[in-house]
Amino acid sequence: MAAAGDGPWLDDAAGRLVRPFTVSNGRTEPSIDLDLMSQVRATGVTPLGYLGPEHAEALDLCRAPVSVAEVAAQLKLPAVVTKVLLSDLVDCGALTTKPPAYHHIPTDRSLLEAVLDGLRRQL
């Protein structure tokens, strides 16, 4: 029996009724490079053809900017499967991506030393 709000894809006793990699047709490599912290957002373009219920659910979650990790958590799917779904949606123009804000920002050694010093004082 499905839990309230979970729809037909989850079962209280058995768990997920469809194996995660079935959702991505067994694919484990997204067509674009996505980090867990990459931001994705719906563009308003309707995908042509049928992509599947998980694609539709992912697209619905992306009405506002959201991280790949958050979409994976909401879909209750492994991150790699979610990345494949999201890359499908980017490929058909339904999503746009933005790399994480921290991308390529070097860490300041003095900042790390100050944090370490503060932690040592707490112990």
Backbone as ProteinMPNN parsed JSONL, in Angstrom:
{"seq_chain_A": "MAAAGDGPWLDDAAGRLVRPFTVSNGRTEPSIDLDLMSQVRATGVTPLGYLGPEHAEALDLCRAPVSVAEVAAQLKLPAVVTKVLLSDLVDCGALTTKPPAYHHIPTDRSLLEAVLDGLRRQL", "coords_chain_A": {"N_chain_A": [[0.844, -1.174, 0.0], [0.607, 2.188, -0.836], [2.15, 4.982, 0.712], [0.612, 7.918, 2.068], [0.552, 10.554, -0.202], [2.828, 9.694, -1.512], [2.399, 8.493, -3.936], [2.102, 6.101, -6.661], [4.643, 4.973, -6.87], [5.987, 4.253, -4.604], [6.035, 1.986, -1.847], [4.937, 1.136, 1.35], [5.844, -1.236, 2.698], [7.522, -2.56, 0.833], [9.125, -0.579, -0.24], [10.649, 1.428, -2.77], [9.079, 0.851, -5.841], [10.045, 0.794, -8.397], [13.205, 0.206, -9.614], [16.007, 2.354, -9.033], [17.902, 2.763, -11.215], [16.434, 1.998, -13.362], [14.849, 4.104, -13.903], [16.552, 5.853, -15.221], [17.016, 4.468, -17.495], [19.118, 2.721, -17.195], [21.355, 4.242, -17.581], [24.342, 5.794, -16.436], [25.879, 7.97, -16.731], [25.609, 11.368, -16.944], [24.77, 13.657, -19.596], [25.843, 16.153, -19.397], [28.122, 18.055, -17.328], [27.462, 17.973, -14.0], [27.522, 19.207, -10.762], [26.937, 18.306, -7.336], [26.128, 20.562, -5.999], [25.411, 22.249, -8.013], [23.179, 24.573, -9.467], [19.886, 24.274, -10.669], [17.235, 25.219, -12.87], [13.927, 25.598, -14.036], [13.105, 26.432, -17.387], [10.761, 27.06, -18.588], [10.195, 26.016, -20.995], [8.446, 23.484, -22.616], [9.105, 20.081, -22.586], [9.516, 18.158, -25.542], [7.786, 15.262, -26.533], [7.582, 12.148, -24.636], [8.999, 11.87, -21.489], [8.929, 10.704, -18.955], [7.613, 9.944, -15.633], [9.323, 10.663, -13.504], [10.974, 12.571, -14.647], [9.1, 14.61, -15.077], [8.382, 15.165, -12.435], [10.863, 16.038, -11.425], [11.228, 18.321, -13.0], [9.106, 19.869, -12.071], [9.991, 20.353, -9.459], [11.962, 22.151, -9.97], [11.041, 24.719, -10.395], [11.824, 27.007, -9.086], [15.201, 28.158, -8.506], [17.266, 25.453, -7.585], [19.374, 23.104, -5.894], [21.2, 20.319, -7.298], [21.569, 18.271, -5.461], [19.425, 18.699, -3.699], [17.235, 18.185, -5.357], [17.668, 15.461, -5.848], [17.307, 14.468, -3.253], [14.603, 15.12, -2.789], [13.369, 13.605, -4.792], [14.028, 11.148, -3.922], [16.053, 9.572, -5.019], [19.184, 8.131, -6.142], [22.06, 10.293, -6.432], [23.483, 10.14, -8.89], [21.591, 9.081, -10.674], [19.687, 11.092, -10.591], [21.201, 13.177, -11.689], [21.408, 12.274, -14.332], [18.692, 12.374, -15.119], [18.223, 15.159, -14.857], [20.094, 16.13, -16.688], [18.981, 15.196, -19.05], [16.745, 16.85, -19.15], [17.97, 19.34, -19.383], [19.172, 18.999, -21.861], [16.942, 18.984, -23.561], [16.111, 21.553, -23.342], [14.449, 22.31, -21.26], [15.444, 22.855, -18.759], [17.838, 24.983, -17.14], [21.238, 25.45, -16.152], [23.511, 26.344, -13.502], [26.758, 26.771, -12.359], [28.059, 25.863, -9.068], [28.367, 28.436, -6.549], [30.764, 28.505, -5.138], [32.672, 27.565, -6.839], [35.927, 27.058, -7.966], [37.155, 28.794, -6.104], [39.885, 29.599, -4.324], [41.057, 28.324, -1.178], [41.768, 30.246, 1.641], [44.675, 30.121, 3.461], [45.231, 31.385, 5.917], [42.676, 31.819, 6.918], [41.79, 29.187, 7.34], [43.642, 28.444, 9.323], [42.861, 30.163, 11.391], [40.294, 29.186, 11.916], [40.943, 26.593, 12.783], [42.445, 27.269, 15.074], [40.417, 28.445, 16.623], [38.751, 26.233, 17.017], [40.46, 24.59, 18.509], [40.62, 26.08, 20.859], [38.074, 25.733, 21.823], [38.041, 23.112, 22.675]], "CA_chain_A": [[0.0, 0.0, 0.0], [1.399, 3.404, -0.94], [1.978, 5.957, 1.784], [-0.099, 9.126, 1.624], [1.356, 11.551, -0.895], [3.972, 9.119, -2.198], [2.016, 8.059, -5.262], [2.197, 4.663, -6.918], [6.014, 4.511, -7.047], [6.526, 3.827, -3.316], [5.212, 1.06, -1.088], [5.422, 1.15, 2.734], [6.557, -2.456, 3.059], [8.534, -2.949, -0.154], [9.956, 0.55, -0.64], [10.48, 1.89, -4.148], [8.632, -0.226, -6.712], [10.858, 0.844, -9.61], [14.615, 0.344, -9.261], [16.476, 3.681, -9.438], [18.552, 2.859, -12.521], [15.412, 1.808, -14.382], [14.381, 5.461, -14.183], [17.471, 6.468, -16.189], [17.258, 3.461, -18.542], [20.418, 2.102, -16.948], [22.464, 5.175, -17.824], [24.997, 6.289, -15.224], [26.651, 9.16, -17.095], [24.815, 12.466, -17.503], [25.343, 14.228, -20.818], [26.538, 17.397, -19.027], [28.789, 17.986, -16.035], [26.669, 18.558, -12.918], [28.008, 19.056, -9.4], [25.795, 18.2, -6.412], [25.703, 21.904, -5.61], [24.975, 23.014, -9.195], [21.802, 25.053, -9.407], [19.081, 24.035, -11.86], [15.979, 25.972, -12.85], [13.075, 25.398, -15.218], [13.132, 27.551, -18.332], [9.415, 27.301, -19.084], [10.042, 25.264, -22.233], [7.846, 22.165, -22.411], [9.853, 19.058, -23.338], [8.777, 17.459, -26.596], [7.785, 13.818, -26.342], [7.389, 11.623, -23.29], [10.255, 11.592, -20.793], [8.687, 9.841, -17.803], [7.074, 10.642, -14.47], [10.391, 11.244, -12.695], [11.381, 13.807, -15.321], [8.07, 15.612, -14.793], [8.501, 15.532, -11.024], [12.086, 16.832, -11.303], [10.961, 19.621, -13.608], [8.237, 20.591, -11.143], [10.807, 20.785, -8.319], [12.918, 23.157, -10.428], [10.379, 25.987, -10.75], [12.74, 28.006, -8.532], [16.552, 27.574, -8.489], [17.448, 24.418, -6.57], [20.596, 22.331, -6.138], [21.053, 18.935, -7.754], [21.438, 17.45, -4.245], [18.064, 18.857, -3.179], [16.33, 17.465, -6.257], [17.876, 14.033, -5.571], [16.675, 14.162, -1.965], [13.146, 15.193, -2.948], [12.941, 12.486, -5.632], [14.452, 9.911, -3.246], [16.836, 8.827, -6.004], [20.623, 8.384, -6.045], [22.494, 11.512, -7.117], [23.864, 9.877, -10.279], [20.356, 8.923, -11.449], [19.117, 12.435, -10.678], [22.002, 13.94, -12.652], [21.017, 11.825, -15.673], [17.371, 12.949, -15.39], [18.359, 16.601, -15.038], [20.801, 16.392, -17.948], [17.979, 15.004, -20.112], [15.906, 18.055, -19.183], [18.798, 20.419, -19.927], [19.348, 18.713, -23.298], [15.739, 19.339, -24.343], [15.837, 22.975, -23.153], [13.482, 22.552, -20.188], [16.182, 23.331, -17.572], [19.11, 25.668, -17.302], [22.106, 25.161, -15.004], [24.493, 27.342, -13.077], [27.705, 26.085, -11.473], [27.991, 26.337, -7.685], [29.003, 29.735, -6.292], [32.111, 28.348, -4.599], [33.498, 26.94, -7.859], [37.266, 27.587, -8.227], [37.591, 29.798, -5.147], [40.912, 28.969, -3.499], [40.884, 28.482, 0.26], [42.782, 31.086, 2.274], [45.345, 29.378, 4.532], [45.091, 32.098, 7.195], [41.316, 31.568, 7.385], [41.774, 27.827, 7.875], [44.393, 28.438, 10.58], [42.031, 30.829, 12.395], [39.233, 28.244, 12.278], [41.583, 25.544, 13.569], [42.768, 27.855, 16.376], [39.153, 28.58, 17.349], [38.319, 24.885, 17.419], [41.344, 24.139, 19.601], [40.238, 26.797, 22.09], [36.798, 25.177, 22.289], [38.286, 21.801, 23.281]], "C_chain_A": [[0.891, 1.238, 0.0], [1.098, 4.322, 0.23], [1.302, 7.197, 1.209], [0.873, 10.104, 0.978], [2.534, 10.98, -1.666], [3.643, 8.677, -3.614], [2.269, 6.576, -5.45], [3.619, 4.12, -6.964], [6.662, 4.055, -5.747], [5.53, 2.918, -2.622], [5.788, 1.001, 0.319], [6.291, -0.06, 3.06], [7.735, -2.744, 2.123], [9.495, -1.823, -0.505], [9.653, 0.947, -2.075], [10.128, 0.708, -5.052], [9.42, -0.292, -8.02], [12.3, 1.066, -9.177], [15.158, 1.663, -9.808], [17.084, 3.749, -10.839], [17.618, 2.521, -13.674], [14.904, 3.169, -14.84], [15.245, 6.129, -15.245], [17.805, 5.519, -17.336], [18.648, 2.849, -18.423], [21.604, 3.016, -17.162], [23.026, 5.677, -16.502], [25.833, 7.538, -15.492], [25.731, 10.235, -17.644], [25.522, 13.053, -18.719], [26.067, 15.55, -20.563], [27.152, 17.218, -17.651], [27.944, 18.714, -14.988], [27.314, 18.214, -11.583], [26.789, 18.913, -8.497], [25.264, 19.563, -6.002], [25.332, 22.787, -6.798], [23.509, 23.398, -9.028], [21.11, 24.76, -10.732], [17.768, 24.794, -11.72], [15.228, 25.73, -14.154], [13.102, 26.647, -16.083], [11.732, 27.945, -18.797], [9.142, 26.597, -20.394], [9.471, 23.891, -21.897], [8.617, 21.142, -23.235], [8.956, 18.393, -24.376], [8.869, 15.961, -26.345], [7.638, 13.44, -24.883], [8.734, 11.304, -22.662], [10.056, 10.672, -19.599], [8.23, 10.629, -16.596], [8.156, 11.281, -13.6], [10.917, 12.531, -13.316], [10.396, 14.931, -15.006], [8.16, 16.09, -13.353], [9.746, 16.391, -10.793], [11.873, 18.238, -11.854], [10.084, 20.475, -12.7], [9.023, 21.124, -9.942], [11.723, 21.95, -8.682], [12.262, 24.465, -10.853], [11.173, 27.178, -10.23], [14.129, 27.37, -8.526], [16.714, 26.612, -7.308], [18.716, 23.633, -6.908], [20.262, 20.925, -6.613], [20.847, 18.019, -6.549], [20.023, 17.522, -3.684], [17.055, 18.117, -4.05], [16.444, 15.96, -5.995], [17.184, 13.624, -4.275], [15.155, 14.152, -2.09], [12.603, 14.027, -3.778], [13.218, 11.13, -4.971], [15.148, 8.973, -4.221], [18.32, 9.081, -5.75], [21.015, 9.605, -6.87], [22.824, 11.257, -8.577], [22.636, 9.707, -11.167], [19.702, 10.291, -11.642], [19.88, 13.286, -11.681], [21.65, 13.551, -14.085], [19.664, 12.422, -16.049], [17.473, 14.443, -15.688], [19.088, 16.934, -16.336], [19.879, 16.171, -19.147], [17.138, 16.268, -20.281], [16.682, 19.272, -19.69], [18.939, 20.241, -21.434], [18.135, 19.115, -24.125], [15.312, 20.793, -24.097], [14.873, 23.308, -22.029], [14.133, 23.068, -18.906], [17.409, 24.096, -18.004], [19.929, 25.4, -16.049], [23.045, 26.321, -14.729], [25.455, 26.621, -12.144], [27.6, 26.63, -10.049], [28.787, 27.62, -7.492], [30.443, 29.599, -5.831], [33.109, 27.854, -5.635], [34.796, 27.715, -8.087], [37.672, 28.735, -7.307], [38.637, 29.145, -4.248], [40.668, 29.258, -2.014], [42.061, 29.264, 0.829], [43.367, 30.338, 3.47], [45.16, 30.066, 5.888], [43.688, 31.902, 7.776], [41.218, 30.176, 8.007], [42.519, 27.74, 9.211], [43.592, 29.095, 11.703], [40.896, 29.916, 12.85], [39.792, 27.133, 13.151], [41.927, 26.048, 14.972], [41.511, 27.996, 17.232], [38.629, 27.242, 17.837], [39.151, 24.36, 18.573], [40.986, 24.816, 20.911], [38.935, 26.255, 22.68], [36.98, 23.847, 23.007], [39.059, 21.997, 24.512]], "O_chain_A": [[1.842, 1.309, 0.778], [-0.042, 4.431, 0.682], [1.41, 7.484, 0.016], [1.904, 10.437, 1.563], [3.185, 11.714, -2.409], [4.556, 8.502, -4.421], [2.612, 5.875, -4.498], [3.796, 2.908, -7.086], [7.772, 3.523, -5.769], [4.32, 3.067, -2.791], [6.997, 0.835, 0.48], [7.366, 0.09, 3.64], [8.814, -3.125, 2.575], [10.581, -2.087, -1.021], [8.519, 0.812, -2.535], [10.808, -0.318, -5.028], [9.449, -1.335, -8.674], [12.587, 2.016, -8.449], [14.815, 2.056, -10.923], [16.812, 4.694, -11.578], [17.965, 2.733, -14.836], [14.573, 3.363, -16.009], [14.739, 6.883, -16.076], [18.77, 5.743, -18.067], [19.274, 2.503, -19.425], [22.746, 2.609, -16.947], [22.278, 5.953, -15.564], [26.429, 8.096, -14.57], [25.128, 10.045, -18.7], [26.743, 12.95, -18.843], [26.821, 16.017, -21.416], [26.752, 16.332, -16.895], [27.738, 19.924, -15.08], [27.613, 17.051, -11.314], [25.703, 19.363, -8.864], [24.081, 19.704, -5.693], [24.974, 23.951, -6.613], [22.708, 22.622, -8.507], [21.688, 24.976, -11.797], [17.255, 24.99, -10.618], [15.823, 25.666, -15.23], [13.119, 27.77, -15.579], [11.538, 29.034, -19.336], [8.005, 26.571, -20.866], [9.963, 23.214, -20.994], [8.77, 21.308, -24.446], [7.788, 18.104, -24.116], [9.931, 15.456, -25.98], [7.576, 14.302, -24.006], [9.525, 10.553, -23.233], [10.968, 9.915, -19.266], [8.43, 11.842, -16.529], [7.924, 12.34, -13.015], [11.266, 13.473, -12.603], [10.796, 16.056, -14.708], [8.029, 17.284, -13.081], [9.691, 17.367, -10.045], [12.29, 19.223, -11.245], [10.304, 21.681, -12.581], [8.751, 22.224, -9.463], [12.206, 22.658, -7.799], [12.863, 25.242, -11.595], [11.194, 28.237, -10.858], [14.228, 26.143, -8.539], [16.342, 26.929, -6.178], [19.083, 23.515, -8.076], [19.172, 20.412, -6.358], [20.039, 17.092, -6.608], [19.481, 16.509, -3.24], [16.126, 17.494, -3.536], [15.431, 15.263, -5.929], [16.552, 12.57, -4.204], [14.494, 13.265, -1.549], [11.515, 13.52, -3.506], [12.707, 10.1, -5.408], [14.889, 7.77, -4.259], [18.685, 10.124, -5.207], [20.382, 9.912, -7.88], [22.481, 12.075, -9.43], [22.648, 10.154, -12.314], [19.221, 10.607, -12.73], [19.273, 14.038, -12.444], [21.6, 14.414, -14.962], [19.493, 12.919, -17.162], [16.882, 14.933, -16.651], [18.746, 17.905, -17.011], [19.984, 16.88, -20.148], [16.855, 16.699, -21.399], [16.111, 20.139, -20.352], [18.84, 21.205, -22.193], [18.281, 19.542, -25.27], [14.266, 21.22, -24.587], [14.511, 24.472, -21.855], [13.457, 23.653, -18.06], [17.948, 23.886, -19.091], [19.361, 25.147, -14.986], [23.328, 27.15, -15.593], [25.017, 25.926, -11.227], [27.106, 27.739, -9.846], [29.769, 27.86, -8.195], [31.263, 30.477, -6.099], [34.295, 27.736, -5.326], [34.756, 28.911, -8.374], [38.473, 29.578, -7.711], [38.312, 28.233, -3.488], [40.139, 30.309, -1.652], [43.217, 28.968, 0.525], [42.636, 29.966, 4.389], [44.955, 29.392, 6.898], [43.53, 31.828, 8.995], [40.632, 30.009, 9.076], [42.077, 27.043, 10.124], [43.638, 28.636, 12.844], [40.57, 29.875, 14.036], [39.18, 26.768, 14.155], [41.722, 25.333, 15.952], [41.535, 27.702, 18.427], [38.12, 27.138, 18.953], [38.621, 23.757, 19.506], [41.045, 24.187, 21.968], [38.723, 26.313, 23.891], [36.166, 23.487, 23.858], [39.385, 21.028, 25.197]]}, "name": "protein", "num_of_chains": 1, "seq": "MAAAGDGPWLDDAAGRLVRPFTVSNGRTEPSIDLDLMSQVRATGVTPLGYLGPEHAEALDLCRAPVSVAEVAAQLKLPAVVTKVLLSDLVDCGALTTKPPAYHHIPTDRSLLEAVLDGLRRQL"}
